[in-house]
Amino acid sequence: MRRSVITATGSYLPERILTNTELAKMVDTTDEWIVSRSGIKQRHIAADGELTSDLATHAARAALDMAGLTANDIDLIVLATATPDETFPATATVVQKNLGMTGGFAFDIQAVCTGFLYALATADNFVKSGQANRALVIGAETFSRIIDWTDRTTCVLFADGAGAVILEAEEGKGTSDDRGILTSHLHSDGEKHDLLYVDGGPSSTQSTGFLRMEGKEVFRHAVTNLASVVVEALAATGLSTDDIDWLIPHQANKRIIDGTGRKLKLSSDKVVVTVDKHGNTSAASVPLALDEAVRDGRVQRGQILLLEAMGGGFTWGSALVRW
């Protein structure tokens, strides 16, 4: 059976760091209030003129360097973002140009915070079907551009960043002992639109709009949906929570991460947490956390990783990966 193996990771965070103390000068909040409700201590904000494609390109180059590959070794780029450079063309094609990739194909996917998992599953299917041998999967966001900086319930949470992985085709036996993406599961529920959305767009308001969120309701649904999609992934492979070496969740909120871990009866020392340093970088958060855990040596070959996320739409999903 043809499998998609993650052979390299990369990430990028803008230079500017915005601390809770600085935010407290902008809106009615405090460091204690933010940390107690989200676990976030700081976040990175893109510089003026720094685009989503710039962040994505930096992360992609870091992944290519780790793999020892050039851009023309890549057949496919799938970029997950809710904050594209332009309405069209796809930001992935700008990254393709920036990297000097002269062949292959590139496109964007929009599933907000679950975007990276949607992109990973999509690229996995292209690789498994033989339509691509190597794929570059990126999550990149400049959420600071769609934040209402007078709304303390949202401006303290979201931030900018990018993360990337390279998938390569490898033959496996079709069992859970294979390396690579073992299973992925995606869901959406359009009925929950009004709980997390942006109040603008080309068709509706001809403007970008701002992010709007019903925090308590999002929290409630997140813990339930994320736990269920993890159980779904384990059931599909015949594995159990005891087999998970690392849970690498969407870095939305420390309380959501902790709640999901408790629901799964998973020890906190098996959970990768970066939300304190990065904030919620939407589609970038899972690959950012993965890259950190790979580069600091926590993730080792042969280990089982469980990636999960939930975002506006609602969308949610998981991927079970043997490193």
LINNOR-V310954 format. One record per backbone hydrogen bond with DSSP energy under -1.0 kcal/mol. CO is the residue of the C=O (numbers start at 1). NH is the residue of the N-H. If there is no record, write none. Layout:
CO:NH
CO:NH
This chain:
1:172
3:170
4:181
5:168
8:166
10:164
12:162
16:45
18:43
19:23
20:24
22:25
23:26
23:27
27:29
30:34
31:35
32:36
33:37
34:38
35:39
38:254
41:20
43:18
44:160
47:50
51:55
52:56
53:57
54:58
55:59
56:60
57:61
58:62
59:63
60:64
61:65
62:66
63:67
64:68
64:69
70:73
71:74
75:105
76:136
77:107
78:138
79:109
80:140
90:93
91:95
92:96
93:97
94:98
95:99
96:101
105:77
107:79
109:81
111:114
112:115
114:118
115:119
116:120
117:121
118:122
119:123
120:124
121:125
122:126
123:127
124:128
125:129
126:131
126:132
127:130
133:169
134:75
134:76
135:167
136:78
137:165
138:80
139:163
141:161
142:145
143:146
146:211
148:151
151:154
151:155
154:157
154:158
157:280
161:141
162:12
163:139
164:10
165:137
166:7
167:135
168:5
170:3
175:178
180:322
183:320
185:318
187:316
189:192
190:193
192:195
193:196
195:214
197:212
198:200
201:205
201:206
210:199
212:197
214:218
215:219
216:220
217:221
218:222
219:223
220:224
221:225
222:226
223:227
224:228
225:229
226:230
227:231
228:232
229:233
230:234
231:235
232:236
234:238
234:239
240:243
241:244
246:306
247:272
248:308
250:252
253:257
254:258
255:259
256:260
257:261
258:262
259:263
260:264
261:266
262:265
267:270
268:271
270:247
274:277
274:278
275:279
276:41
276:42
280:159
281:284
282:285
284:288
285:289
286:290
287:291
288:292
289:293
290:294
291:295
292:296
293:299
300:303
303:323
304:245
304:246
305:321
306:248
307:319
308:250
309:317
311:315
314:189
315:311
316:187
317:309
318:185
319:307
320:182
320:183
321:305
322:180
